[in-house]
């Protein structure tokens, strides 16, 4: 699920945004922005609307739990019934 992180650049105070394809990627972006002392304004997602960092952490954990299942479905051949 895509996410947009909106933040204020400390050098000029202008609002900027960056996109992430997963919650885990969005958390990594937020971590980097916070280490650079950038102010996080908000995080948005088409499915969730505006969310906070804590909700993003919950979504990242859910994505992580779902990822192995998605990988297994892609790599395991389909069972043939009635053969």
BAGU-950809 format. One line per 4 residues: number of its first residue (from 1); their letters; for each residue z, x, y of N, C-alpha, C. Coordinates in pm, whole numbers, plus 50000, padded with zeros to 5 digits. Layout:
<nodes>
NUM> a> Z X Y Z X Y Z X Y | ... .
</nodes>
This chain:
<nodes>
1> xxxx> 50000 50085 49883 50000 50000 50000 50000 50090 50124 | 49918 50062 50220 49912 50147 50340 50026 50119 50438 | 50062 50222 50512 50168 50213 50613 50121 50283 50739 | 50168 50235 50854 50143 50300 50981 50276 50335 51043 .
5> xxxx> 50292 50461 51081 50415 50509 51145 50382 50529 51293 | 50454 50456 51379 50434 50467 51523 50553 50544 51580 | 50522 50645 51662 50627 50733 51715 50593 50775 51857 | 50695 50824 51928 50676 50879 52062 50672 51030 52052 .
9> xxxx> 50567 51089 52106 50556 51234 52110 50654 51286 52216 | 50737 51381 52179 50840 51431 52271 50779 51509 52388 | 50665 51571 52367 50607 51653 52475 50553 51570 52590 | 50501 51450 52561 50445 51369 52670 50497 51225 52673 .
13> xxxx> 50573 51186 52573 50632 51052 52569 50536 50941 52533 | 50409 50974 52507 50311 50873 52471 50332 50827 52327 | 50306 50699 52303 50313 50647 52167 50190 50691 52089 | 50215 50732 51967 50108 50773 51877 50133 50706 51742 .
17> xxxx> 50032 50704 51658 50045 50644 51526 49973 50729 51424 | 50024 50725 51303 49959 50793 51191 49968 50703 51068 | 49869 50712 50982 49863 50627 50863 49899 50703 50738 | 49957 50631 50642 49991 50687 50511 49944 50587 50406 .
21> xxxx> 49904 50637 50291 49854 50548 50186 49965 50498 50094 | 50079 50570 50090 50191 50528 50006 50320 50536 50086 | 50423 50469 50036 50554 50476 50101 50610 50617 50095 | 50587 50685 49985 50635 50823 49971 50569 50914 50075 .
25> xxxx> 50442 50897 50096 50370 50975 50198 50423 50942 50338 | 50449 50814 50364 50503 50773 50493 50640 50836 50516 | 50723 50843 50412 50854 50908 50425 50840 51056 50457 | 50742 51122 50396 50719 51264 50423 50675 51283 50569 .
29> xxxx> 50591 51194 50618 50547 51201 50758 50666 51181 50851 | 50749 51081 50821 50867 51054 50904 50961 51174 50903 | 50981 51235 50788 51067 51353 50779 51014 51464 50869 | 50884 51489 50864 50824 51593 50948 50838 51559 51097 .
33> xxxx> 50816 51434 51131 50829 51392 51271 50973 51408 51320 | 51068 51370 51237 51208 51382 51276 51250 51528 51291 | 51199 51615 51205 51230 51758 51218 51171 51815 51347 | 51064 51753 51396 51002 51794 51523 51064 51721 51642 .
37> xxxx> 51170 51645 51616 51242 51569 51719 51159 51461 51784 | 51065 51404 51706 50985 51292 51755 51064 51163 51727 | 51051 51065 51813 51122 50939 51799 51034 50839 51723 | 51085 50788 51611 51013 50688 51532 51034 50553 51599 .
41> xxxx> 50926 50487 51639 50936 50355 51701 50946 50246 51595 | 50849 50244 51504 50851 50147 51397 50750 50186 51290 | 50762 50117 51177 50672 50137 51062 50616 49999 51029 | 50487 49993 51006 50426 49864 50970 50348 49876 50840 .
45> xxxx> 50335 49762 50775 50257 49750 50653 50190 49614 50655 | 50066 49604 50609 49999 49474 50607 50076 49369 50525 | 50142 49413 50419 50213 49319 50332 50356 49291 50377 | 50422 49390 50434 50563 49378 50469 50586 49350 50617 .
49> xxxx> 50486 49373 50700 50506 49361 50845 50580 49483 50898 | 50662 49464 50998 50738 49575 51056 50863 49599 50972 | 50883 49725 50931 50997 49759 50846 51069 49882 50901 | 51189 49905 50852 51266 50022 50889 51255 50131 50783 .
53> xxxx> 51317 50243 50812 51311 50357 50720 51381 50323 50588 | 51493 50252 50595 51564 50217 50471 51479 50131 50379 | 51410 50034 50436 51321 49949 50356 51207 50032 50299 | 51158 50127 50377 51052 50214 50329 51100 50296 50210 .
57> xxxx> 51225 50340 50213 51282 50413 50099 51286 50325 49974 | 51323 50200 49991 51326 50106 49878 51184 50089 49822 | 51087 50072 49911 50948 50055 49867 50896 50181 49798 | 50936 50299 49847 50894 50424 49784 50951 50433 49643 .
61> xxxx> 51076 50392 49626 51137 50394 49493 51064 50298 49399 | 51029 50179 49451 50954 50083 49369 50818 50139 49332 | 50750 50203 49427 50619 50263 49397 50633 50369 49289 | 50738 50450 49300 50760 50557 49204 50783 50501 49064 .
65> xxxx> 50858 50391 49056 50884 50328 48927 50758 50266 48868 | 50668 50217 48953 50544 50155 48907 50437 50257 48872 | 50440 50375 48933 50337 50477 48912 50321 50515 48765 | 50428 50547 48692 50407 50584 48551 50338 50473 48472 .
69> xxxx> 50371 50348 48501 50306 50237 48430 50157 50233 48462 | 50121 50255 48585 49981 50255 48624 49907 50370 48556 | 49973 50486 48548 49910 50602 48485 49889 50577 48336 | 49985 50515 48269 49973 50487 48126 49860 50389 48102 .
73> xxxx> 49848 50287 48185 49742 50188 48168 49605 50251 48184 | 49593 50349 48273 49463 50413 48296 49426 50511 48185 | 49526 50575 48125 49496 50681 48030 49498 50633 47885 | 49564 50523 47855 49569 50472 47718 49449 50384 47690 .
77> xxxx> 49380 50410 47580 49266 50323 47547 49314 50181 47514 | 49233 50086 47542 49266 49946 47514 49271 49925 47362 | 49364 49843 47321 49374 49808 47179 49268 49704 47145 | 49207 49722 47029 49108 49624 46984 49175 49530 46885 .
81> xxx> 49180 49406 46919 49242 49308 46831 49139 49253 46732 | 49186 49228 46612 49100 49168 46512 49003 49266 46448 | 49025 49393 46465 48934 49492 46408 48986 49544 46278 .
</nodes>
